[in-house]
């Protein structure tokens, strides 16, 4: 998990490294701070993280990969 205040991205699997790169680029180039939640860290469920997840920014993006 990476803290952020402007956008929340929820993802898992192969998309995590790409989402992290995108988050870093957004911060570096535009000053956008992205909260990144890796669903793999929620198994077994991390109820504290789930309960605390209330996008402070009202912006959330779910990123996943499909075939």
Residue, then its C-alpha position, 0 to 999 in steps of 0.5 A: x500500500x502506498x499513501x496518497x491524497x488525490x486519487x486511490x487506485x485499487x489493483x492486484x497481480x501484474x498490474x501492481x508494478x505498472x500502477x506504481x510506476x504510473x503513480x510515481x510519474x503522476x507525482x513527479x510530473x503533475x504533483x498528483x499523490x496516488x494512494x495505491x492499494x494492492x489487493x494481494x495485501x488483503x489476504x487474509x483480509x486486512x479489515x483495518x485497511x478495508x475499514x480505513x479505505x474511504x477515498x479522501x479525494x472521492x476518486x477511485x480507480x480499479x485497475x485489472x488485467x484481463x485476457 
